[in-house]
């Protein structure tokens, strides 16, 4: 098989163009994801870690408030529709509870960033049935 300089140059140019387009498309995709709230799997993992580190001790992994500490402090069952109806637990109400604390629940307003509080509120709301 005989290769000419011109053929090698064309193949090299095509390969470089392909590599360039791949890099540009990956950069554009990453930028788009950052603007749209980031990678869902990464965000989900962060929410889980935040919840487990700050909430699960009392509220439980499933949000039922059925841990030993949760039972002592009467942590609510976030899966109970009656609790949601009785408390009128809107995003604002839940956010305020996380920021300022409520009853036996400590305040997290100085410990967590606003974006982390928003993630925790979305996690709590995800338990709602």
C-alpha positions as CSV (number, residue, x, y, z in Angstrom):
1,X,0.0,0.0,0.0
2,X,1.4,3.3,-1.1
3,X,0.8,6.5,0.9
4,X,1.3,9.9,-0.7
5,X,2.2,13.0,1.2
6,X,-1.0,14.7,0.1
7,X,-3.1,11.7,1.3
8,X,-1.4,11.7,4.7
9,X,-1.8,15.5,5.0
10,X,-5.6,15.2,4.2
11,X,-6.0,12.3,6.7
12,X,-4.1,14.3,9.4
13,X,-6.2,17.4,8.7
14,X,-9.5,15.4,9.0
15,X,-8.3,13.8,12.3
16,X,-7.3,17.2,13.7
17,X,-10.6,18.7,12.7
18,X,-12.5,15.8,14.3
19,X,-10.5,16.2,17.6
20,X,-11.2,20.0,17.5
21,X,-14.9,19.5,17.1
22,X,-15.0,16.9,19.8
23,X,-13.3,19.3,22.3
24,X,-15.6,22.2,21.3
25,X,-18.8,20.1,21.6
26,X,-17.7,18.8,25.1
27,X,-17.0,22.3,26.2
28,X,-20.3,23.5,25.0
29,X,-22.1,20.6,26.7
30,X,-20.4,21.3,30.0
31,X,-21.2,25.0,29.8
32,X,-24.9,24.2,29.0
33,X,-25.1,21.8,32.0
34,X,-23.6,24.4,34.3
35,X,-26.2,26.9,33.2
36,X,-29.0,24.4,33.5
37,X,-28.2,23.5,37.1
38,X,-25.4,21.0,36.6
39,X,-25.2,17.3,36.2
40,X,-28.3,15.7,37.7
41,X,-26.4,12.7,39.0
42,X,-23.8,14.9,40.7
43,X,-26.5,17.1,42.1
44,X,-28.5,14.1,43.4
45,X,-25.4,12.7,45.1
46,X,-24.7,16.1,46.8
47,X,-28.4,16.3,48.0
48,X,-28.1,12.8,49.5
49,X,-24.8,13.6,51.2
50,X,-26.2,16.9,52.6
51,X,-29.3,15.2,53.9
52,X,-27.4,12.3,55.4
53,X,-24.9,14.6,57.1
54,X,-27.4,17.1,58.4
55,X,-30.9,15.6,58.6
56,X,-31.0,11.8,58.5
57,X,-29.9,11.4,62.2
58,X,-33.3,12.6,63.3
59,X,-35.5,12.4,60.2
60,X,-34.2,9.0,58.9
61,X,-32.9,8.1,55.5
62,X,-36.5,7.7,54.2
63,X,-37.8,10.9,55.9
64,X,-40.1,9.1,58.3
65,X,-38.6,10.5,61.5
66,X,-38.4,6.9,62.9
67,X,-34.8,7.0,64.1
68,X,-34.1,6.6,67.9
69,X,-33.3,10.4,68.1
70,X,-36.2,11.3,65.8
71,X,-38.6,9.4,68.1
72,X,-37.3,11.2,71.2
73,X,-37.6,14.6,69.6
74,X,-40.8,13.8,67.7
75,X,-39.3,14.5,64.2
76,X,-42.1,14.6,61.6
77,X,-42.8,11.9,59.1
78,X,-42.3,13.6,55.7
79,X,-44.1,10.7,54.0
80,X,-47.3,11.4,55.8
81,X,-49.8,13.3,53.7
82,X,-51.6,14.5,56.9
83,X,-48.5,16.2,58.1
84,X,-48.1,18.1,54.8
85,X,-51.8,19.2,55.0
86,X,-51.7,20.2,58.7
87,X,-48.4,22.1,58.5
88,X,-49.0,23.7,55.2
89,X,-45.4,23.0,54.5
90,X,-44.6,25.3,51.6
91,X,-41.1,25.8,50.2
92,X,-41.0,29.1,52.3
93,X,-42.1,27.3,55.5
94,X,-39.6,24.5,55.0
95,X,-36.8,26.9,54.2
96,X,-37.5,29.0,57.3
97,X,-37.4,25.9,59.4
98,X,-34.0,24.9,58.0
99,X,-32.6,28.4,58.3
100,X,-33.9,29.3,61.8
101,X,-34.6,25.9,63.3
102,X,-37.9,24.8,64.8
103,X,-38.7,23.2,68.1
104,X,-35.9,20.7,68.8
105,X,-34.4,21.1,65.3
106,X,-31.2,23.2,65.2
107,X,-30.8,26.2,62.9
108,X,-28.7,25.6,59.8
109,X,-28.8,29.1,58.4
110,X,-25.2,29.9,59.4
111,X,-23.8,26.5,58.7
112,X,-25.2,25.9,55.1
113,X,-25.2,28.0,52.0
114,X,-28.5,29.2,50.6
115,X,-28.0,26.8,47.6
116,X,-27.5,23.9,50.1
117,X,-30.7,24.8,52.0
118,X,-32.6,24.8,48.7
119,X,-31.3,21.4,47.9
120,X,-32.3,20.1,51.4
121,X,-35.8,21.5,51.0
122,X,-36.2,19.8,47.6
123,X,-35.0,16.6,49.2
124,X,-37.6,16.9,52.0
125,X,-40.3,17.7,49.4
126,X,-39.3,14.5,47.5
127,X,-40.5,12.4,50.4
128,X,-44.1,13.7,50.0
129,X,-46.5,11.1,48.7
